[in-house]
Amino acid sequence: MTKILVLRFSSIGDIVLTTPVVRALKQQLPEARIHYATKWSFRSIVAHNPYLDQIHYLRESLRDLITELQAEKFNYVVDLHHSLRTSVIKFKLGVPGKSFDKLNFRKWLLVRLKVNKLPDVHIVDRYLAAASELGIKNDGQGLDYFIPAVDEVKLTDLPLTHQNGYYAFAIGAQHATKRLPTERIIEVCTKINAPAVLLGGKEDTATAEEITKFFQNRATSNQQPTTIYNACGKYNLNQSASLVKQAIAVFSHDTGLMHIAAAFKKKIYSIWGNTVPEFGMYPYKTEFLIFERPNLYCRPCSKIGYSKCPQGHFKCMREINFDFVLNH
């Protein structure tokens, strides 16, 4: 029996973006057993994927993981991370395999010299290319995300104001330069002018509380109310995904919940700061609208992000024009 190992250690969005490869491998090579290796901290993203036969987790020791993988005697390795650790794993396993092209030099040209030599190809298609020697093709079905029944959030668990529909706003991001300033999030929520759920981790709680308080004060002063439910830090990732799944549409920075929203074919209002869609990680196979500050001399300043704007002005987020109209 053929055994195929897929490698992707992090992070949320990147792992979700590998799901078309996993599905294609299982459906187009039905006799093969598909294994996946990722970090233990990201187990909830892959644990319920029906296209995976077995999952291996990187915990403390890479050596322990390699020993576990060697015992499986794989026939092929699809490396969708292409890092030093995954290169070590491929070498130690000693079987055929291929790594996806990270296009690091072309990204460097865009970030440092503002010369764009990147192909107009989504990263999903670059992931699929890493498995092309196995004969698989893009099935065009987009991304997958599987929520266990225990993590499905019922609409009746939400405030009454949100039980007949709401917009989701993923306000977090791993790096500050990929997040709107708080006052601009408030501006977007004001334009939404409908029930909204703020999504994020515990690290986003203080920002969400500030936004919620603003709209509470606005309501008491008899201004047009926008009803905000602060869900930041209250739900695990799968539960947050459930709230995304049930939303009318989703507002999101360049972050993991954006790709989860794409998996559920939600319309996405995609907000970009120091990174750019040209890196190939814009919403995949779903309707979306990009908000960005074009033609800014310093953008992109990084392929990942920073804790603060290197230039000090943060124009990439402060000068975005949010020109949209929602039909509730």
C-alpha positions as CSV (number, residue, x, y, z in Angstrom):
1,M,0.0,0.0,0.0
2,T,1.3,3.4,-0.9
3,K,1.9,5.8,2.0
4,I,2.2,9.5,1.3
5,L,3.3,12.1,4.0
6,V,2.3,15.7,3.8
7,L,4.3,18.2,5.8
8,R,3.1,21.6,7.1
9,F,3.9,22.6,10.6
10,S,2.2,26.1,10.8
11,S,0.2,28.3,10.9
12,I,-3.6,28.4,10.9
13,G,-4.1,29.9,7.5
14,D,-1.2,28.0,5.8
15,I,-2.6,24.7,7.1
16,V,-6.1,25.5,5.8
17,L,-4.6,26.4,2.5
18,T,-3.1,22.8,2.2
19,T,-6.5,21.1,2.3
20,P,-7.0,21.0,-1.4
21,V,-3.8,19.0,-1.7
22,V,-5.0,16.6,1.0
23,R,-8.4,16.1,-0.6
24,A,-7.0,15.6,-4.1
25,L,-4.5,13.0,-2.8
26,K,-7.2,11.0,-1.1
27,Q,-9.8,11.2,-3.8
28,Q,-7.6,10.8,-6.8
29,L,-5.3,8.2,-5.2
30,P,-8.0,6.2,-3.3
31,E,-5.7,3.2,-2.6
32,A,-3.1,5.4,-0.9
33,R,-2.9,6.2,2.8
34,I,-2.5,9.9,3.4
35,H,-0.6,11.0,6.5
36,Y,0.0,14.6,7.7
37,A,2.6,16.0,10.1
38,T,2.0,19.4,11.9
39,K,2.6,21.0,15.3
40,W,0.6,19.7,18.2
41,S,-0.7,23.3,18.8
42,F,-2.5,23.2,15.5
43,R,-4.1,19.7,15.9
44,S,-7.7,21.1,15.9
45,I,-7.3,22.2,12.3
46,V,-6.5,18.7,11.0
47,A,-7.9,16.3,13.5
48,H,-11.4,16.0,11.9
49,N,-10.3,16.0,8.3
50,P,-11.9,12.8,6.7
51,Y,-9.3,12.8,3.9
52,L,-6.5,12.1,6.4
53,D,-5.8,8.5,7.5
54,Q,-3.2,9.4,10.2
55,I,-1.8,12.5,11.7
56,H,1.6,12.9,13.3
57,Y,2.4,15.8,15.7
58,L,5.6,17.7,16.4
59,R,5.7,18.3,20.1
60,E,9.0,19.0,21.9
61,S,11.4,16.8,19.9
62,L,12.0,16.8,16.2
63,R,14.0,13.6,16.7
64,D,11.0,11.8,18.2
65,L,8.8,12.8,15.3
66,I,11.4,11.6,12.8
67,T,11.6,8.2,14.6
68,E,7.8,8.0,14.5
69,L,7.8,8.8,10.8
70,Q,10.6,6.4,9.9
71,A,8.6,3.6,11.3
72,E,5.8,4.3,8.8
73,K,8.0,3.6,5.7
74,F,6.5,6.2,3.5
75,N,6.7,6.0,-0.3
76,Y,6.6,9.8,-1.0
77,V,6.8,13.1,0.9
78,V,4.9,16.3,-0.1
79,D,6.7,19.1,1.7
80,L,4.3,22.1,1.9
81,H,6.5,24.0,4.4
82,H,9.9,23.8,2.9
83,S,11.8,24.7,6.0
84,L,15.1,23.5,7.5
85,R,13.1,21.0,9.7
86,T,11.1,19.6,6.9
87,S,14.3,19.3,4.8
88,V,15.8,17.3,7.7
89,I,12.8,15.1,7.8
90,K,12.9,14.4,4.0
91,F,16.6,13.6,4.3
92,K,16.1,11.2,7.2
93,L,13.2,9.4,5.5
94,G,15.3,8.9,2.4
95,V,12.3,8.5,0.0
96,P,11.2,10.4,-3.1
97,G,9.5,13.7,-2.5
98,K,9.1,17.3,-3.5
99,S,8.9,20.7,-1.7
100,F,6.7,23.6,-2.8
101,D,8.4,26.6,-4.2
102,K,8.4,29.4,-1.6
103,L,9.6,32.0,-4.2
104,N,11.7,33.6,-1.5
105,F,14.0,35.5,-3.9
106,R,11.0,37.0,-5.8
107,K,9.4,38.0,-2.5
108,W,12.7,39.6,-1.5
109,L,12.7,41.6,-4.7
110,L,9.1,42.9,-4.0
111,V,9.8,43.7,-0.4
112,R,13.2,45.2,-0.7
113,L,13.3,46.7,-4.2
114,K,9.5,46.9,-5.0
115,V,10.1,44.9,-8.2
116,N,7.3,42.4,-8.7
117,K,8.4,39.2,-10.4
118,L,5.9,37.0,-8.6
119,P,3.7,34.9,-10.8
120,D,0.0,35.5,-10.7
121,V,-0.6,32.1,-9.1
122,H,-2.4,31.4,-5.8
123,I,-0.3,29.6,-3.2
124,V,-2.8,26.7,-3.3
125,D,-1.8,26.0,-6.9
126,R,1.9,26.1,-5.8
127,Y,1.1,23.6,-3.1
128,L,-0.6,21.4,-5.7
129,A,2.4,21.6,-7.9
130,A,4.5,20.0,-5.2
131,A,2.3,16.9,-5.5
132,S,2.0,17.0,-9.3
133,E,4.5,14.1,-9.8
134,L,1.8,11.9,-8.2
135,G,-0.6,12.8,-11.0
136,I,-3.1,14.8,-8.9
137,K,-4.9,17.8,-10.3
138,N,-6.8,20.7,-8.9
139,D,-10.4,19.7,-8.5
140,G,-11.6,23.3,-8.3
141,Q,-13.5,22.7,-5.0
142,G,-11.6,25.2,-2.9
143,L,-10.6,24.9,0.7
144,D,-11.9,22.6,3.5
145,Y,-12.5,23.1,7.1
146,F,-14.2,20.5,9.3
147,I,-15.8,21.4,12.6
148,P,-16.7,18.6,15.1
149,A,-20.2,18.6,16.3
150,V,-19.2,19.5,19.9
151,D,-17.8,22.8,18.6
152,E,-20.8,23.9,16.5
153,V,-22.1,27.1,18.1
154,K,-25.9,27.5,18.1
155,L,-27.3,30.8,17.1
156,T,-29.5,30.6,20.2
157,D,-26.3,30.8,22.2
158,L,-25.7,34.3,20.9
159,P,-27.4,37.5,22.1
160,L,-30.9,38.0,20.8
161,T,-29.7,40.9,18.7
162,H,-27.5,38.5,16.7
163,Q,-29.8,35.5,16.3
164,N,-31.4,36.7,13.0
165,G,-28.0,37.3,11.3
166,Y,-24.7,39.1,11.8
167,Y,-21.4,40.0,10.2
168,A,-18.2,38.5,11.5
169,F,-15.1,40.7,11.9
170,A,-11.8,38.9,12.6
171,I,-10.0,41.8,14.3
172,G,-6.8,39.9,15.1
173,A,-3.6,39.1,13.3
174,Q,-0.3,37.7,14.4
175,H,1.6,40.9,13.7
176,A,0.5,44.5,14.5
177,T,1.2,45.8,11.0
178,K,-1.4,43.4,9.6
179,R,-4.1,44.8,12.0
180,L,-6.2,48.0,11.6
181,P,-5.8,50.6,14.4
182,T,-8.7,50.4,16.8
183,E,-10.3,53.6,15.6
184,R,-10.4,52.3,12.1
185,I,-12.0,49.0,13.1
186,I,-14.7,51.2,14.8
187,E,-15.0,53.1,11.5
188,V,-15.6,49.9,9.6
189,C,-18.1,48.6,12.2
190,T,-20.0,51.9,11.9
191,K,-20.3,51.4,8.1
192,I,-21.5,47.8,8.6
193,N,-24.3,49.3,10.7
194,A,-25.7,45.9,11.6
195,P,-25.1,43.2,14.3
196,A,-21.5,42.2,14.2
197,V,-19.4,39.6,16.0
198,L,-15.8,40.4,16.9
199,L,-13.6,37.4,16.6
200,G,-10.1,36.9,17.9
201,G,-7.9,35.4,20.6
202,K,-7.5,36.4,24.2
203,E,-4.8,38.8,23.0
204,D,-7.5,40.8,21.2
205,T,-9.8,41.1,24.2
206,A,-8.8,44.6,25.2
207,T,-9.2,45.9,21.7
208,A,-12.6,44.3,21.4
209,E,-13.7,45.7,24.8
210,E,-12.7,49.2,23.6
211,I,-14.8,48.8,20.4
212,T,-17.7,47.4,22.3
213,K,-17.7,50.2,24.8
214,F,-17.6,52.8,22.0
215,F,-20.8,51.4,20.5
216,Q,-22.5,51.1,23.9
217,N,-21.8,54.7,24.6
218,R,-23.1,55.6,21.1
219,A,-26.4,53.8,21.8
220,T,-27.0,55.6,25.1
221,S,-26.4,59.0,23.4
222,N,-29.3,58.2,21.0
223,Q,-27.1,57.9,17.9
224,Q,-27.7,55.1,15.3
225,P,-26.7,52.0,17.2
226,T,-24.4,49.2,15.8
227,T,-24.8,46.1,17.9
228,I,-21.4,44.5,18.7
229,Y,-20.9,41.1,20.4
230,N,-17.4,40.7,21.7
231,A,-16.5,37.0,21.1
232,C,-12.7,37.5,21.4
233,G,-11.1,34.9,23.7
234,K,-14.5,33.3,24.5
235,Y,-14.3,30.5,21.8
236,N,-11.7,28.0,20.6
237,L,-10.7,28.0,17.0
238,N,-13.3,25.5,15.8
239,Q,-16.0,27.4,17.6
240,S,-14.8,30.7,16.0
241,A,-14.9,28.9,12.7
242,S,-18.5,27.9,13.4
243,L,-19.4,31.6,14.0
244,V,-17.7,32.4,10.7
245,K,-19.6,29.7,8.9
246,Q,-23.0,31.1,10.1
247,A,-22.1,34.8,9.3
248,I,-23.7,36.8,6.5
249,A,-20.3,37.8,5.4
250,V,-16.8,38.2,6.9
251,F,-14.5,41.2,7.4
252,S,-10.9,40.0,8.0
253,H,-7.3,41.1,8.0
254,D,-4.7,38.9,6.2
255,T,-5.0,36.1,8.7
256,G,-6.1,32.5,9.3
257,L,-9.8,33.2,9.8
258,M,-9.9,34.8,6.4
259,H,-9.0,31.4,4.9
260,I,-11.4,29.6,7.1
261,A,-14.1,32.0,5.8
262,A,-13.0,31.1,2.2
263,A,-13.5,27.4,3.1
264,F,-17.1,28.1,3.9
265,K,-17.5,30.2,0.6
266,K,-18.3,33.4,2.5
267,K,-18.0,36.8,0.9
268,I,-14.9,38.3,2.4
269,Y,-14.0,41.9,2.9
270,S,-10.3,41.4,3.0
271,I,-8.1,44.1,4.7
272,W,-4.4,44.4,3.8
273,G,-1.7,46.4,5.6
274,N,2.0,45.8,5.2
275,T,1.5,42.6,3.2
276,V,0.0,42.4,-0.3
277,P,-2.3,40.0,-2.1
278,E,0.4,39.6,-4.8
279,F,2.1,37.2,-2.4
280,G,-0.6,34.7,-3.5
281,M,-2.6,34.3,-0.3
282,Y,-5.7,36.2,-1.0
283,P,-9.1,34.5,-0.4
284,Y,-9.4,31.3,-2.5
285,K,-12.4,30.2,-4.6
286,T,-14.9,32.6,-2.9
287,E,-16.2,36.1,-3.6
288,F,-14.0,38.8,-2.0
289,L,-13.3,42.5,-2.0
290,I,-9.8,43.8,-1.3
291,F,-9.2,46.9,0.8
292,E,-5.6,48.3,0.7
293,R,-3.6,51.5,0.3
294,P,-2.3,51.1,-3.3
295,N,0.8,52.8,-4.7
296,L,2.5,53.3,-1.3
297,Y,6.2,53.6,-1.7
298,C,7.1,51.5,1.4
299,R,4.6,48.7,0.9
300,P,5.1,45.7,1.2
301,C,7.6,46.2,4.0
302,S,7.6,42.6,4.9
303,K,6.3,39.2,3.7
304,I,5.1,38.5,7.3
305,G,4.8,41.6,9.5
306,Y,6.2,43.7,12.4
307,S,5.2,44.7,15.9
308,K,5.0,48.3,14.7
309,C,5.3,50.3,11.4
310,P,9.0,50.6,10.5
311,Q,8.4,54.0,9.0
312,G,6.3,55.3,12.0
313,H,3.4,56.5,9.9
314,F,1.4,53.3,9.3
315,K,-0.1,54.7,6.2
316,C,-0.8,51.3,4.8
317,M,-3.7,50.9,7.3
318,R,-4.5,54.5,8.2
319,E,-5.1,55.6,4.6
320,I,-7.3,52.7,3.4
321,N,-10.5,53.9,1.8
322,F,-13.4,51.7,3.0
323,D,-15.8,52.3,0.2
324,F,-18.4,49.6,0.5
325,V,-22.2,49.4,0.9
326,L,-23.9,46.4,2.5
327,N,-27.4,45.2,1.6
328,H,-28.6,43.8,4.9
